[in-house]
Amino acid sequence: MDELLTPEQLAEFLQVSTASLANDRYLGKGPRFIKLGGRVRYRKADVLAHLDENVHTRTDMRVPA
């Protein structure tokens, strides 16, 4: 089973605020997340995949997968 991260744990890992993560969820642009009742959790594999999808070599170009 994949490890689940709380928004607080992910915010610390990414060095962003929990408000930034909440805004990304609202805009649909952050890592995939799971809603369990009223709680939000992130699968570590989804977070790592999201990071891999956003690797750039220049500001106008992503690295091909």
C-alpha positions, 0 to 999 in steps of 0.5 A: 500500500502506498504511503498517504501524506497529509497536506501539512506533511506535503507542504513541509516536503515541498516547502510551500504553504498548506494554503498554496496546496489548497489553491492548487487543488481548487485550480486542479493543477497540483498533485492528485489527491484523495478525499476521505470524508472531509480530510485530504490525503496525497499518495506519495506516488502521485506526488512523485509523478506530479514532480516528474511531470513538471521537470524543465530544462528551460522556462519554456520547455518541459523535459520529454518523458 
